[in-house]
C-alpha cells in the first residue's frame, strides 16, 4: 500500500509549490486512503503458468447511501494505467455528487498492481496478452460479480467511463452487456492505434501479425517502444499524453511508490491483438452499434491527439446514432489530466 509521505526525490520544486500538487498531496491522497476500499478476484483467463492472475480493484462507496438510488460509475482504464492514477478524478467526482455516487475501478491484468498473464519474470513488466477480448472478460466479471450494480433493484443511473485502450475494451463490454449503462463516456478511445515513429499502422499491422504468430515473438517489445522507464513520466513537450507537468508529477508519485505499475512499451502480441479486435468501418458490427445505441454516448476527441487514430472516432460517432462527438481543444491524449482550463471544461461535459 502506498505511503503518502514517501515522495519522489526527483520532484520538481516549482511543481511541489503549486496548487495542483499541494491539493493532491494534502487533500486527494489522504481522502482516497480513508474512503477507498480495496479488493481482488481471479482473472477469467489463465496465465502462462496455468494459474489465473489476481485482479486488483478499488471501490469508493457512496456516503451512507449505498444501494439507495445512488448513481454508479465504472471506469475502464487505458494502456499501462492503474486506478492509483485516477485518485484526483475520483476525488472531484465524489465531491461533485456530494458523496452520493459509487465509483468502481479495476486494474487490467498485466498492468497496474494486478497480476500478469505472462507469469515469467522476464516478461512481467510487459503488457502482453494472448487475446484482447480477455480484458473484456475480466471487466464483465467485475461488473457482474463484484460491483453488484446489476443486482441492485434500487440502484440509480449507471455510467461507464472508458479511456484510450479502455475504449476498445469498452466496445466488447457494452456488446456483452447491452443496455446496462444509461450513459457512456469514451475518452480518446483507442478504436485503432496510430503508426509508430512514422511507420503507418497498416505496415505495423502486417509486421505484428508475422512477429506474433509466425515467429512466436509476441512477448517482445515493439522497437521504438522497447524500454522499461523509471517512475518519471516524460516531461512536456516530450510527453504525448498531457501538457500539465503538475499532474504528471502526481502520477509520478504513484509510480515511485508502486514500482509494479511502471511497464515498458507495447509488445508485438498486444499490437497484433489490438489490430485483430480494432473498431473501424471494416470491423464494426451491427451488434456493436445496436448495443451502444441503447445508451447515450459522449465521445471526447482530443485536438492534439498523436497516440490513437482520431478518424476512427469520427467514423464511430457517425455509425452510432446516440453518440455525440466533442472536440477537446488544446488537449493531448489525456484531457482529464490536462491543465485546469482544459480539464475543467472536459469534466463539466
N, C-alpha and C positions, 0 to 999 in steps of 0.2 A: 504494500500500500504506500502511495506517495506521501512524502512529508512536506508540509507547506513551508517549513523553514529551510529546506535543502534546496538552495537556489544555485543556478549555474555560475561558476566563477567567471565565465566569459560575458556576462551580462553587460550590455551597453549602458553606460552611465546616464546618457540622455534619456533613454527609454525608461530606465528604472525610476526616474524622477517624474515621468509623465503621468497624466490622469488615467489612461487606459491600463497601464501596467499596475499602477498603485491600486486601482479598483479591483483588478484581477487578483492580486496577492492578498489584499486586505479584506475584500468582500466575497468575491466569487469562490475562491478555493475553500475558505472556511465554511461558507454556505453549503457547497457541494459535499464536503466531508461530513457535515452534520445531518444532511437530509437524504442523500442518495443511498439507496440500498443496492448491494451487490449480490449477484447470483451466478450460477453456471448450469450448463446442461451439455450433454454429449452431442457432437455433430452427428448429422444423419448420414454421413459418409465416412468410411474407414480411411485412416491414414496409411502411409506406406508400410507401417509396422503392423498393420492388421487390426489396429485399435482405433476407436473414434476419438479424435481430438476433443478437448474440452473448450466449449464456447463460454466466454465471459460476457456478462451484460450488467447494465445498471438500470435502476428504476427510481425516478423522482416522483414520489406519490403526491397526490392531491392533499392539500392541507385539511385534514379532518373530515373530508367528504368523499373518500374513495368509493367508487361504485354508485354514487348517487347523482346521476345525470351530469357527470363531470366530463368534459372533453378529454380525449386521449390522443396522443400523437406518438407515432412510431418513426424513428429515424433509421434510414438505411444509408450506411456510410460509403464514402468513396475509397479509392485505392490507398492503401497504407495508413488509413485513418484509424482512430480509436475514439471511443466515447469520451476519453480523457481530454481530447481536443475540443469537445463541444461544451465544456463547462460554462463558458460565458453565454452561449446561446441558450442553454437550459436555464441559466440564471435569469436572463432577460425575459424569456418566455414565461417562466413561473411567475415573475413579477408582473408581467402584463396581464396575466389571468388572476392576479391576486392570490396565487397559490392553488387555485381551483382547476388544476389540469394534471393529468397523469402523463409522465414522459417516460418513454421506453427506448432503449438503445442497446444493441449488441455489437461486439467486435466480430467482424467476419473471421472465419477460420483462416489461418495463415497470415494474419496481421493483427495489429494491436496487441492486447495481452491474452488473446485466445491462443489455443494450441495450433500446431501446424500440421497440414496434410503431409508435407514432406518431413517425416519424423527424424531422418538422419541429420546430425548436427551440421554437416557440410552445407545443407540447403535450408536450414531452419530460418535463415534471415531473408528468404526469398518468397514472394507471393505466388507460389506455384499452385495450380490446381489441375486435376485431370479432366474436369468438366465444369464449365462456367455455371451450369444450372445447379451445381451443388451449393453455391451461395444462396440461391433462392430456396432450396430445400430447407436449409437451416433457418432462414428468415421466416418462412411459413410455419415451421415447427415452433419457433419462438413466439410468433403472433398467436397461434392456436393454443399452445400448451402452457406458455409462460405468462403472457400479458393478460390473458383471460378476457380481452376486450370483446370477443365474440360471444362469450358465455354470460356476460352481464346484461340482463334484460333491461336494466335501468340505466345503462351507460349513455353518456352524451355523444356528441359528434365525434367521429373517428377520423383522424388525419394521418396521412402518410407523407413523410418528407424524405426525398431521395436526392443525394448529391453525387454528381460525377459518375463513377463506376456504379454507385448505388442506383443511378437512374436506369442503367441497363438491367441490373438485378431486379429493380422495381417493375420492369415490364413483365418479367416472369412471375413476380409475386402477385401483381394485380391480375394477371391472367389466371393464376391458380386460385385467387380469392376475389372473384368479380363481385363488385357491389359492397364489399366490406367497408371501404373507406369512402366517406362522403366527399372529401376534398383531398387532392394530391398535389404536392409541390415537387416539381422537378427542377432542381438547381444545377445548371450547367450539365445536363445529363450526358453520359458517355454512350450515346447510341452507336457511334463509331469513333475510333481514335484517329487523330491526325497523323501525318507522317512524322518520322523521327530524323532529326538532323538533316532535313532537306530531302530525305528519301520518301517518295509518295507512299501512301498507305497501301495502294494496290500492289506495289512491289514488296513491301513488308509482309503483306498478307500471304503472298506466294512463298516467300522465303520462310516465314514462320511455319507454314504447313510442312515444308520439307524438313526443316531442322527438328520440329517437334515429332512428327510422325515417322518420316523415313529414316532420319538419323538418330532418333531417340534421345535428343538433347534438349528436351523441353524444360528441364530444370536450370539450364544455363542462362545467364543474363544476356539480354539483347545488347550488343555493342552500342556504346553511347549512353547507356543507362546502367552499365555494369559496374557499380561501385556501392559499397556499403558506407554511407556517410556517418559522421558522428552525430551528436544530438542537435547540432546547429543547422537550421534551415538556411539556404542561400539567401543573402540579403538583396533587397531591391537595388538596382534594376535587374539583378541576376536571378530573380525569383519569378516564375511564371504563374504563381497562384495568387499572390496578393502584393499590393504596394504598401501595406501597413507594417512597418518594421516592429511596431509595438505589439501587435497581435502575433506576429511571427515569433517574437521573444516569449510570449505567453505559451505558445506551443512548444518552444524550446525547453521551457521549464518541465513540461510533462515528459518530453523525450529524454531529458537529462535524468529525471527521477525514475523513469521507467525505460531502461535501455532496450527492452524487448520490443517496444513499439517502433524502433528505428529499423526499417527494412531497406534493402537496396532497390535497384531499378527493376523494371518488369522482366519477366523471363519469356523465352520463346513459347513455352507451353501456355502461359497466361495470354500472350498476344494472339496465339492461334485460336484459343478458346473464345477470346473476346470477339474475334472476327467471325467464327462459326455462328455465334449466337448474337451477332450485332442486330441493330434495328434500323433498317433503312428501307427505301421503296422496294428493294429486291427481296427483302426478308420479312417485312411486317405482314402479319396475317389478319384476316377478318376477326379472328378470335381475340387478338390483342386489341384491335380498335374497339370492338364491341365491349370488352371488359373495361377499358378506360372511359368509354362514353357513358358508363353507369356512374361516373363521378365527375365533379368539377375539377379541372386540371389547370394549374398555373405553371407555365414553363418559363423559367428565368434564363435568358441567354446573355452572356457577358460580352460587352462590346469588344474588349481586348483579348478575347479567348485565343489561346495558342496550344491547348492541350487536347481538347476534344473538338469534333467537327461541328461548327455552327449550322452548316447546311442541313445536316441530319435533323437538327432540332426544328428548323423551319418546315421540313418535309413531314415530320411527325405531327406538328401543330396543324398542318393542312389536312392530314389524314384523319385526325381525331376531332370530331365536331364540337366537343365540350372543352377543348384546350385553348387557353388564352396564352399567346406568346408575348413575352415582355422583354425588351432590350434593357439591360442594366448598363447605363452609360458610364464610361470611365473605369469599369471593373475588369480585373483579370479573372482568372478561373473561379476564385472563391469569394463571391460577393459578400457572404456573411462573415468573412474575416478581413474585409477591406477597411479602408479609412472610414471614420464615423459618418461622413456625409453620404457615402455610398451604402454603407452597411445599414444605416438608419432608414434610408429610403427603401431598401430592399426588404428590411424587416417589416416595415409597415405594409408592404404589398402582401 
